[in-house]
């Protein structure tokens, strides 16, 4: 399902089902302008070989929509589309429903304030500032790792690995010193405690509406979480798979256990990038609703008038 591809190719696959500007039935040029490739994109964070993007695909209930009130402003298909694209690992995609945005905005302000206060209170020493570049440490500082579940063993094993390879990688010494400091502070009960906040936003594994010829669907989940050392950063994690749906009475759920093509990608953004992301979510949603409010209100009033004139 996934292949090694450039971020540009991954973006194009992500947006290939989105409406774009008219092309007058003419073939696209080899180098299509960015405005035509990603017309709905509202935010992007880029790194070498990786990008995280957000596109607004918002929809109001139509005139003939019998499932949604016009004044609710959004259908179930009104979403912000997230994508992580990697030149080495392919791409993953997920949706954040428009109706989830108010909750996300409120939680963000609350968590942002807590994490910034926590960052300001931490000492400026290696245990709190040096990221530990080992798989199980997840690029967190030694002070953060030691407070994780089984963190003491994880940090001890990481130290053994770094110390054994000092001759080949002298820069490991910095991480060894950071780990030693964190272990000393932990054992002497002097470690500055981190506040473990729940994810800012997380969704269960959801299926997309369309199925392939084998009746499998692309399914996804997304989580956003914040952490702090001397500064605050935010991690986006998106999971994709191909899976069948399981019937649970009136409910259908994704059979993740037997899913194929499982892939998880993560992307870390700075506080400044996250602030812009939140701003773009909020302003885009508010502008969309303002732009469509009058039309939806007129539609609602027509339905009210019709319901009064036609006997039930």
C-alpha angles and dihedrals in degrees: 000000000000126000136182106271142152121267088248092057091045091051091052091053090048094052099037092104095046124099113258137183117292115272099191089237090290120139114259118253119249090252105042113197115257091240089061096041096052108018095155098046113123102171141016136181115195135196133170104297095352140076138180116206139182125201128186113230099170125170135184124210109272129232092266097040107127096176100060133047112238089231093059084076096206138067124209087263093059102107147143108239117219125195136178112199123191127185088214104036105030122234143301129199138198140170130232109200115234089234090061093059099084090055092047092050093051093047091048095059091048096048095040092058093048094047094047092051089049092050092051092053097053122100119250096240133120094261089063101033111036115085112224105229099208125115098243092044091060093214091294124139120266090250090056095044095052089058093053122100105283085001095143092060092042092053094044092052091047090053091052090052095049094044092050091055101043093113092057097036112031091179087070086079090075092056092044090055092047091051092047091053093048092049091049092049091046095049092046091048091240098115115126103242120235121221109236106217123190117247113291087228134358135167133198119246106286130189124230116238099247125071130204125238090278091053092249121137134209106248129191146180131191135198132183121196136171132218137176139210112149088329135025124250135173130221125211116199122186125186124197132181143156111244148154122244121248120216114230101176106281091353129079120202135183116263094225094165092067096032123129134213093032113185134171125187128180131200127189122209132188125247090256092052091047092051089054091048091053092045092051092049092051098042094045093050094046094046092048092052093046091049093051101034098092094050093047091048091052090049091050092050091051089054090049091051092047093049090053094049098045114064116229 
